[in-house]
């Protein structure tokens, strides 16, 4: 005779089964999240170049950060990139979404074409645009010369380099936001446009009075995602310019990478990453407040 029927197994046996299901995630979290975070926190107060043993320095890494103008310049460069990239991303993505939402032949083909850069490797896209931006042999400057316009130093002039990086990043990521805007446009009731047409509203008036207000939640999402992506700017300046010319495209993530893997200042790089994470946290909290106020209004 069985002590426990099949349907009435001991509770500790069921709990043990649950632990086995949770174990892979616990191992993953401990190896790739908890341990790196704890180790990074230890590095904040040490000097370490991987080769030699760690040396306790206390708060000297933070003191060095406060006297590091290049870090603040990298933060400023990232902010400049965001102010160029986000509005450009919204305008381009929304424009293409409106076109693709209309009665256009081969809409499926064009949607796939616009989304294709998203799935292509960022390094491959950056190398492609590096050839397009080339001063003497680049396709863009060749077209300008054919039209009688002087060549543009896309990656040589400090005033033009960051807008050039922002343009390339927009082309790379715009497909994601086109999809988001398409979803938002398809959720706008057709009855609103029909009523506006009966009242004599033009297409432009309908866009600003109906389409844009109805797309406010989608625009907020696009701004948030673009901001997060902009703060992680790395591949584009790393491959295109290396942070130049004159550090005009040196992003915060690229500067942290250089300090860690080029100069071997692991402790200082961890301090830079910690402060940069706090900056991102403040921006995310601000955006969350904006989103909550938008949803309640």
Secondary structure as GFF3:
##gff-version 3
##sequence-region A 1 297
A	DSSP	three_ten_helix	6	8	.	.	.	ID=ss1
A	DSSP	alpha_helix	11	29	.	.	.	ID=ss2
A	DSSP	pi_helix	30	34	.	.	.	ID=ss3
A	DSSP	alpha_helix	35	43	.	.	.	ID=ss4
A	DSSP	beta_strand	46	47	.	.	.	ID=ss5
A	DSSP	beta_strand	55	56	.	.	.	ID=ss6
A	DSSP	alpha_helix	60	66	.	.	.	ID=ss7
A	DSSP	alpha_helix	69	101	.	.	.	ID=ss8
A	DSSP	alpha_helix	107	119	.	.	.	ID=ss9
A	DSSP	alpha_helix	122	132	.	.	.	ID=ss10
A	DSSP	alpha_helix	139	146	.	.	.	ID=ss11
A	DSSP	alpha_helix	158	186	.	.	.	ID=ss12
A	DSSP	alpha_helix	190	198	.	.	.	ID=ss13
A	DSSP	alpha_helix	203	206	.	.	.	ID=ss14
A	DSSP	pi_helix	207	211	.	.	.	ID=ss15
A	DSSP	alpha_helix	212	214	.	.	.	ID=ss16
A	DSSP	alpha_helix	216	231	.	.	.	ID=ss17
A	DSSP	alpha_helix	235	240	.	.	.	ID=ss18
A	DSSP	alpha_helix	252	257	.	.	.	ID=ss19
A	DSSP	pi_helix	258	262	.	.	.	ID=ss20
A	DSSP	alpha_helix	266	296	.	.	.	ID=ss21
###
